[in-house]
Amino acid sequence: MNILRWIARLGSLLSVAFVLLFLFGEGLVVNGVWPTATEWVGLLFFPLGLAIGLLIGWRNELGGGLIAAGSIAAFYVWNFAVRGSLPAGPYFLVLALPALIYIGLAWRESAVAG
């Protein structure tokens, strides 16, 4: 279990680092235009909610995993509601994989303890 825990932790660091590189590399302002209020809602789910959840997962695997996974799910719902389609490719889900490992670890520990 410790190996999975460290895989999730290192994966969470890689995911957060990738998101930060993307965010600061591209920036929030594109051609002098800030995100709209609707786009800020999407940014709350991804990348902010994902990053917060993955970092919380270091101390609280279930809580952090649920926050991160819930944020990605909410991002997909938001994206469908606003754009009428889901994000293309598996990239958002790949970044959220550590959250699923966190949830699995927490479930496994509760099954063993209970």
N, C-alpha and C positions, 0 to 999 in steps of 0.2 A: 504493500500500500504506500510505503514511503516513496517508492520510485514513481508511482502515478501522481502522488502529491507534488513531487518536484517537477514532473513533466508539466502539470497544470500551472504551477507557479512560474516556471521558466516560459511556458507558452503565454501566460498572461503578461509577463514583462515584454515579450516580443510583440504581442498584439498591441499593448499600450504604446510601446516605442514606435511601431509602425504608424499607428493612428496619429501620434504627436508629430512624427516626421511629415506625414501627409498634410496635417492641419497647418503646421508652421511653414512647410514648404510651399504649399498652395496659398495659404492665408485665407482668412474669412472674407476679405474684401477682394472682389473680382472686378477688374476694370473700374475701380472707384465706387462700386456698388456693394453695399452691405447686404447681408441676408434679410429677407422679408420676415415678418412675424411668423408666418407659417413655416418658413425654413428654419427659424430658431427652434421651433417645436421639434422638428426632425433632428436637429443638432443635439437637443437634450437627450434623445434616445441613442443616437449614434453621432458622435463618438463618446459624449460625456457619460451617459448611463452605462455603456459597456465598460469604459475605463474604470469608473468608480466601482462597479460590481466586481471586476477582475481584481482590483487592488484590495477590496474588502475580503475577497475570497482567501487571501493569505491568512487571515485571522478567523474568519467565519465562512467556511466553505459553502454551507447551504445558503446562507444569506447572500453572500457575494455572487454565488452561482445563479441564484434566482433573480437578483437585480440585473446581472449582465444578460442572462437569457431573456428575461422579461423586457429589457430595453431593446434587444434585437427584434423580438417578436413585435413590440410596439412600433419599432422603426419600419418593419415590413407592412404593418397595418396602416401606419401613417403614409408611407410611400404609395400604397395602393389607393388610399383615399384621396391623396393629393394629385397623383400622376396617372392613376388608372392602371398601373402595372406594378409588378414587383421588381426589385432591383435585379439587374442581369448578373449572372454568374454566381459562383459560390463564395465570393470573397468575404462578404459580411458574416456568413456562417462559419467560415474557416477561422476568422478572428474571434468568434465566440466559442470555439471548441474547448478552451480551458474551462469555460463556465459549465459545460456539460460534464467535464471530468470532475469539477468541484461538486456538482450535484450528485454524481455517481458515488464519489467518496463519502459524502455525508449520508447518503442512503445506505451504503454498505456498512458504515460504522453504526448507524441506528439499528440495522438488522442484526448485527453481531451483538450489540449491547442489549437489545430487547429480546 
